Amino acid sequence: MVTDKNPNPRWPSVFEVAPYCDPVETGKQARRIKRPWLALLFIGLASMVAQGFGRFTFPVLLTAIDRELLGSYTLAGFLSNVPLVAYLLGTGVTSYLSTRTDPSDLIKIGVTLSAIGLGSMAVSPNSGTLALALFIAGFGAALVWVPAPGIAASMVGPAQGGLAIGLVGSGIGTGVMLAGPLTSAVRTATGNEFAWRPVYGVQAAVGVFVLLGLLVVLSRSGETTETEKVPISVLTTVPNWRLITLSFVIFGITYSLFFYFLPAQLVASGWSGDTARLMFALLGLASIFGGVVFGRISDHFSRRTTMGLGFVLMATAPLLTLVNNGAVVTIGVFAFGLCIAGVPTTIGAMLADALDGRSFVTAFGTITFAFGLAQLLGPPFAGWVGERTGSFQIPFIVASAAALFGALVSIRMKNSRGASNSPSNFG
C-alpha cells in the first residue's frame, strides 16, 4: 500500500510505504520512485531469485544431490562454499562497479547471472559443472543484494529505511520458504523422490520473469556515473563502523554453521525428509517477516538494541533445535528464521542512516566482503564434524556461542540515533 499521509504518524502501519522525493533529485530519479511499491516488489523478487533460489535452495536438495553426484558430506560442505566464494568475489566487484555503474543496472545483471546459474544447475552432468553453476549464481547474488538495500531505502526516505530494507529482504525468505514445497511438488509430479534438477529448472524460469519485470519498473537513477568516485574508506565515516563490520562477521559465522545443515540434522535426528523440508520452509516463512519486523522496530527504537535482540534469539535457536521435542524445535527454527533476515536488515539500516546512493553500495559491499569471508568457515567445518559424528550438534552449539558474542558486541556500540529513528520523524 502506498500512502502519502499517515493518520497515526507515531505508529505507522507495518506495510505502508511512502514515496520519498528529495528536491535535489533529478527528474529521472523522481520518476523511479513515484511507485515505490512496484519497484520494491520486483527488487524483493530479485532477492528471492538470487539468494533464496540461487544460493539457499542447495541445502534442501543436498541429500538428493549427494546421492547422485557427491557421496560425501565433506565434499558437500566444500561445494556449499562455491557460491560463498563467488558471493565474496562478487561483493568486491560490486563495490568497484558501484563507483561507475548505476545500482539498478547491477541488480539486472545479477538476476541475469542468477537465472543462468539456476538453468545450468538443472542440466549439470557432474559435480564440476554443478560447482561452476553454483559459482555463477553466487556471483549474481552479490550483484543483486549489495545495491538492493540502498536503492530500497532511498525510495522511501530515512524515516522508513529499515522497513524498506526489510521488505526487499523478505524476498530471500520467500525463496527459502518456497524451496521445500516446490521440491515436494516437483517430486510428486515426476514420481521421483530424489528429483532435484527440475526444481532448479522451475526457479530459472522464475528468474527470467523477474528480469523482464525489472527492465520495465526499475529505471536508472540518473546520477552522474563518470565523475562521482566513492572511496572504499567511505565506510569509516559511519558511526560504529568497526563494530558493525564485526557484527556482520559474527552473523556470517553463526548462520553458515546452522542454516546449511538444518535439514540434514533433522533427518539425522529421526525426522522424515518431508518434515525436515517443512521446517526449512518454516524458517523461510519466518525470515519473510523478520526483516520487516526488525526493520520497523529499528526505525522506531535503537538500531543497536534491535540487533542485540536478534543475536540473543540466534544464540538460543540452535540449542532449541537440538531438543527432542517437536514443538521446541519448531520454535527454534522460527526464531532463527526471524533473525537471519532481521539482523542484516538492521545492519543495513545502520549504514543507510549515514550513507546513500553509491556510498551505501560501496560501504555495504565492503562489510559484505568481510561477511562473505566469515561464511567460508562454517560449511566445511560443519560437514566434517557431521560426517564423523553423524550429527551437527557441535556446529550448532558453536553457532550459539558465536551469536552470544554478537549480542555482547552490540552492547559495546554507541547508541547513535540517525535520521531514521529520530523522534521528530514520528511526531
Secondary structure, DSSP 8 states (H G I E B T S, - for coil): -B-S--SSTTS--TT-B-----TTS-HHHHHHTSSHHHHHHHHHHHHIIIIIITTTSHHHHHHHHIIIII--HHHHHHHHHHHHHHHHHHHHHHHHHTTTS-HHHHHHHHHHHHHHHHHHHHT--SHHHHHHHHHHHHHHHHHHHTTHHHHHHHHH-GGGHHHHHHHHHHHHHHHHHHHHHHHHHHHHHHT-TT--HHHHHHHHHHHHHHHHHHHHH-------SSS----GGGGGGSTTHHHHHHHHHHHHHHHHHHGGGHHHHHHHTT--HHHHHHHHHHHHHHHHHHHHHHHHHHHHS-HHHHHHHHHHHHHHHHHHTTSS-HHHHHHHHHHHHHHHHHHHHHHHHHHHHH--HHHHHHHHHHHHHHHHHHHTTHHHHHHHHHHHHS--HHHHHHHHHHHHHHHHHHHHS-----GGG-GGG--
